Amino acid sequence: MYEYDEECLKTFLKNQAQLFDEPVAETLEEAEAFLEDCMAAVVENIGEVKEFLEEEGLDVDSMSLEEIEEASEVFPLPGGRYLIVEG
């Protein structure tokens, strides 16, 4: 299980519309509960994002790292890490 720090929670709240048509959380507490429920992952770099998506069965071989970073379930965090939310 992952720990979701304030950076993760605030980034998800701010950018959740990239993945969902309607907000799924309005507060930091709701964001944390949602991320825990869907078992969102936090990884250190874009290479780990690619590995995670491959392990989940997604075909990302033909995608560039930029395309992977722009995927709707990938949330770049200000500190350089990535939050991956499977909606």
N, CA, C and O of each residue as an XYZ file, in Angstrom:
348
protein
N       0.840     -1.183      0.000
C       0.000      0.000      0.000
C       0.885      1.247      0.000
O       1.961      1.264      0.599
N       0.424      2.258     -0.664
C       1.192      3.486     -0.814
C       0.758      4.525      0.206
O      -0.384      4.533      0.667
N       1.683      5.389      0.542
C       1.375      6.559      1.355
C       1.199      7.727      0.387
O       2.031      7.941     -0.495
N       0.133      8.466      0.553
C      -0.132      9.603     -0.316
C       0.143     10.880      0.472
O      -0.612     11.242      1.375
N       1.232     11.555      0.117
C       1.572     12.787      0.817
C       0.756     13.944      0.242
O      -0.014     13.777     -0.704
N       0.944     15.107      0.832
C       0.165     16.276      0.433
C       0.375     16.628     -1.037
O      -0.562     17.061     -1.707
N       1.578     16.450     -1.539
C       1.865     16.723     -2.950
C       0.996     15.852     -3.854
O       0.435     16.341     -4.834
N       0.884     14.579     -3.533
C       0.047     13.661     -4.314
C      -1.417     14.079     -4.263
O      -2.092     14.159     -5.290
N      -1.893     14.341     -3.056
C      -3.305     14.665     -2.871
C      -3.694     15.958     -3.562
O      -4.727     16.024     -4.227
N      -2.871     16.988     -3.410
C      -3.183     18.275     -4.045
C      -3.122     18.180     -5.560
O      -3.963     18.757     -6.250
N      -2.138     17.458     -6.088
C      -2.029     17.294     -7.539
C      -3.235     16.542     -8.083
O      -3.787     16.910     -9.120
N      -3.642     15.485     -7.379
C      -4.809     14.731     -7.833
C      -6.064     15.603     -7.808
O      -6.826     15.617     -8.775
N      -6.283     16.326     -6.717
C      -7.466     17.193     -6.635
C      -7.494     18.210     -7.766
O      -8.532     18.435     -8.389
N      -6.354     18.814     -8.021
C      -6.264     19.862     -9.046
C      -6.493     19.304    -10.453
O      -7.089     19.974    -11.296
N      -6.015     18.068    -10.712
C      -6.006     17.547    -12.078
C      -6.920     16.349    -12.313
O      -6.808     15.695    -13.350
N      -7.818     16.043    -11.383
C      -8.642     14.848    -11.522
C      -9.516     14.863    -12.784
O      -9.930     13.803    -13.253
N      -9.796     16.024    -13.328
C     -10.622     16.115    -14.534
C      -9.946     15.490    -15.754
O     -10.619     15.193    -16.740
N      -8.628     15.287    -15.705
C      -7.963     14.642    -16.846
C      -8.362     13.176    -16.952
O      -8.205     12.570    -18.012
N      -8.874     12.599    -15.871
C      -9.243     11.185    -15.868
C     -10.739     10.965    -15.689
O     -11.285      9.983    -16.192
N     -11.406     11.870    -14.976
C     -12.825     11.693    -14.665
C     -13.646     12.862    -15.177
O     -13.207     14.012    -15.141
N     -14.858     12.549    -15.661
C     -15.746     13.594    -16.161
C     -16.272     14.489    -15.046
O     -16.488     15.684    -15.248
N     -16.475     13.904    -13.872
C     -16.967     14.651    -12.722
C     -15.987     14.473    -11.568
O     -15.314     13.445    -11.490
N     -15.893     15.449    -10.674
C     -14.971     15.313     -9.536
C     -15.313     14.083     -8.688
O     -16.482     13.799     -8.427
N     -14.285     13.371     -8.269
C     -14.474     12.216     -7.391
C     -14.077     12.564     -5.963
O     -14.342     11.792     -5.042
N     -13.445     13.715     -5.770
C     -13.032     14.167     -4.443
C     -12.991     15.690     -4.422
O     -12.658     16.334     -5.417
N     -13.339     16.255     -3.257
C     -13.311     17.708     -3.114
C     -12.376     18.171     -2.005
O     -12.020     19.348     -1.941
N     -11.976     17.248     -1.129
C     -11.081     17.601     -0.028
C      -9.875     16.667     -0.050
O      -9.888     15.637     -0.725
N      -8.837     17.034      0.690
C      -7.656     16.170      0.779
C      -8.026     14.804      1.349
O      -7.505     13.781      0.904
N      -8.922     14.786      2.331
C      -9.337     13.524      2.941
C     -10.071     12.641      1.932
O      -9.827     11.436      1.865
N     -10.962     13.236      1.156
C     -11.686     12.478      0.129
C     -10.727     11.973     -0.936
O     -10.867     10.848     -1.416
N      -9.756     12.793     -1.306
C      -8.767     12.380     -2.306
C      -7.972     11.191     -1.794
O      -7.748     10.230     -2.530
N      -7.545     11.248     -0.542
C      -6.775     10.147      0.029
C      -7.598      8.862      0.071
O      -7.097      7.792     -0.275
N      -8.853      8.963      0.492
C      -9.723      7.787      0.540
C      -9.924      7.205     -0.852
O      -9.907      5.986     -1.028
N     -10.116      8.076     -1.845
C     -10.315      7.599     -3.214
C      -9.062      6.898     -3.732
O      -9.149      5.811     -4.304
N      -7.903      7.512     -3.534
C      -6.657      6.922     -4.018
C      -6.383      5.587     -3.333
O      -5.884      4.657     -3.966
N      -6.702      5.487     -2.051
C      -6.543      4.214     -1.351
C      -7.486      3.164     -1.920
O      -7.087      2.020     -2.137
N      -8.748      3.552     -2.165
C      -9.739      2.606     -2.688
C      -9.350      2.049     -4.048
O      -9.554      0.866     -4.317
N      -8.794      2.890     -4.901
C      -8.431      2.412     -6.238
C      -6.973      1.970     -6.307
O      -6.458      1.668     -7.384
N      -6.316      1.933     -5.158
C      -4.933      1.467     -5.048
C      -4.005      2.177     -6.032
O      -3.237      1.541     -6.754
N      -4.093      3.505     -6.044
C      -3.215      4.316     -6.890
C      -1.764      4.096     -6.476
O      -1.469      3.845     -5.308
N      -0.871      4.195     -7.445
C       0.553      3.956     -7.205
C       1.339      5.256     -7.298
O       0.991      6.158     -8.061
N       2.397      5.334     -6.513
C       3.333      6.452     -6.588
C       4.683      5.860     -6.956
O       5.197      4.976     -6.270
N       5.258      6.364     -8.060
C       6.554      5.853     -8.515
C       7.535      7.016     -8.676
O       7.137      8.179     -8.737
N       8.807      6.681     -8.741
C       9.865      7.691     -8.711
C      10.182      8.363    -10.049
O      10.642      9.504    -10.068
N       9.939      7.666    -11.178
C      10.324      8.241    -12.469
C       9.478      7.654    -13.587
O       8.707      6.719    -13.368
N       9.627      8.206    -14.783
C       8.803      7.792    -15.918
C       9.094      6.342    -16.324
O       8.207      5.650    -16.823
N      10.316      5.886    -16.114
C      10.639      4.490    -16.394
C       9.821      3.541    -15.526
O       9.362      2.497    -15.989
N       9.647      3.917    -14.263
C       8.829      3.108    -13.364
C       7.354      3.176    -13.744
O       6.620      2.209    -13.540
N       6.913      4.300    -14.292
C       5.540      4.400    -14.794
C       5.345      3.364    -15.902
O       4.366      2.618    -15.900
N       6.288      3.325    -16.849
C       6.203      2.375    -17.961
C       6.184      0.948    -17.430
O       5.367      0.140    -17.871
N       7.062      0.624    -16.497
C       7.087     -0.720    -15.916
C       5.766     -1.061    -15.249
O       5.252     -2.167    -15.419
N       5.213     -0.124    -14.493
C       3.946     -0.348    -13.798
C       2.833     -0.643    -14.806
O       2.072     -1.596    -14.640
N       2.744      0.182    -15.849
C       1.688     -0.008    -16.848
C       1.854     -1.340    -17.571
O       0.865     -2.010    -17.867
N       3.092     -1.728    -17.858
C       3.342     -3.030    -18.491
C       2.893     -4.168    -17.583
O       2.274     -5.127    -18.044
N       3.205     -4.064    -16.287
C       2.794     -5.093    -15.331
C       1.285     -5.189    -15.210
O       0.750     -6.253    -14.897
N       0.594     -4.079    -15.457
C      -0.862     -4.070    -15.409
C      -1.477     -4.590    -16.711
O      -2.700     -4.652    -16.841
N      -0.633     -4.960    -17.668
C      -1.123     -5.547    -18.913
C      -1.371     -4.572    -20.043
O      -1.948     -4.945    -21.064
N      -0.950     -3.341    -19.883
C      -1.130     -2.366    -20.959
C       0.022     -2.459    -21.945
O       1.175     -2.639    -21.556
N      -0.301     -2.335    -23.217
C       0.713     -2.377    -24.262
C       1.265     -0.968    -24.461
O       0.653     -0.143    -25.139
N       2.413     -0.703    -23.870
C       3.017      0.627    -23.955
C       4.299      0.614    -24.777
O       4.993      1.627    -24.854
N       4.621     -0.525    -25.395
C       5.862     -0.636    -26.162
C       5.952      0.373    -27.298
O       7.031      0.884    -27.597
N       4.824      0.658    -27.926
C       4.852      1.573    -29.072
C       4.714      3.034    -28.648
O       4.731      3.927    -29.495
N       4.578      3.282    -27.341
C       4.410      4.650    -26.850
C       5.752      5.252    -26.451
O       6.604      4.573    -25.877
N       5.929      6.535    -26.763
C       7.123      7.242    -26.306
C       6.944      7.572    -24.826
O       5.833      7.504    -24.300
N       8.036      7.929    -24.160
C       7.934      8.315    -22.755
C       7.043      9.551    -22.584
O       6.346      9.681    -21.578
N       7.066     10.454    -23.563
C       6.205     11.635    -23.515
C       4.737     11.235    -23.601
O       3.896     11.795    -22.898
N       4.426     10.261    -24.468
C       3.039      9.802    -24.587
C       2.582      9.108    -23.303
O       1.436      9.268    -22.881
N       3.468      8.349    -22.694
C       3.132      7.694    -21.429
C       2.859      8.745    -20.361
O       1.899      8.629    -19.599
N       3.705      9.771    -20.308
C       3.537     10.830    -19.310
C       2.222     11.579    -19.509
O       1.651     12.084    -18.543
N       1.736     11.657    -20.744
C       0.505     12.377    -21.049
C      -0.744     11.509    -20.921
O      -1.852     12.004    -21.123
N      -0.592     10.231    -20.592
C      -1.743      9.344    -20.435
C      -2.644      9.870    -19.319
O      -2.159     10.422    -18.332
N      -3.945      9.697    -19.477
C      -4.889     10.286    -18.523
C      -4.731      9.749    -17.105
O      -5.073     10.442    -16.146
N      -4.222      8.534    -16.952
C      -4.078      7.969    -15.605
C      -2.751      8.323    -14.933
O      -2.514      7.935    -13.790
N      -1.891      9.054    -15.633
C      -0.574      9.422    -15.106
C      -0.592     10.898    -14.697
O      -0.884     11.780    -15.504
N      -0.271     11.139    -13.424
C      -0.255     12.486    -12.877
C       1.178     12.836    -12.472
O       1.648     12.376    -11.432
N       1.881     13.643    -13.276
C       3.229     14.076    -12.870
C       3.134     14.945    -11.611
O       2.303     15.850    -11.534
N       3.973     14.667    -10.650
C       3.989     15.432     -9.405
C       5.089     16.492     -9.469
O       6.113     16.272    -10.116
N       4.897     17.629     -8.814
C       5.888     18.713     -8.881
C       7.308     18.301     -8.507
O       8.263     18.853     -9.053
N       7.469     17.363     -7.607
C       8.792     16.947     -7.162
C       9.489     15.956     -8.073
O      10.608     15.534     -7.784
N       8.839     15.574     -9.179
C       9.459     14.663    -10.135
C       8.931     13.241    -10.096
O       9.212     12.452    -10.998
N       8.163     12.901     -9.056
C       7.560     11.562     -8.998
C       6.281     11.547     -9.836
O       5.895     12.558    -10.423
N       5.634     10.382     -9.881
C       4.404     10.228    -10.644
C       3.366      9.483     -9.815
O       3.688      8.538     -9.094
N       2.121      9.922     -9.928
C       0.975      9.249     -9.341
C       0.241      8.563    -10.481
O      -0.057      9.192    -11.497
N      -0.055      7.272    -10.322
C      -0.776      6.529    -11.353
C      -2.117      6.108    -10.764
O      -2.172      5.387     -9.768
N      -3.192      6.566    -11.390
C      -4.539      6.306    -10.906
C      -5.290      5.547    -11.986
O      -5.493      6.058    -13.087
N      -5.698      4.333    -11.672
C      -6.478      3.558    -12.629
C      -7.949      3.759    -12.319
O      -8.459      3.255    -11.318
N      -8.624      4.495    -13.182
C     -10.036      4.818    -12.959
C     -10.895      3.738    -13.448
O     -12.118      3.829    -13.347
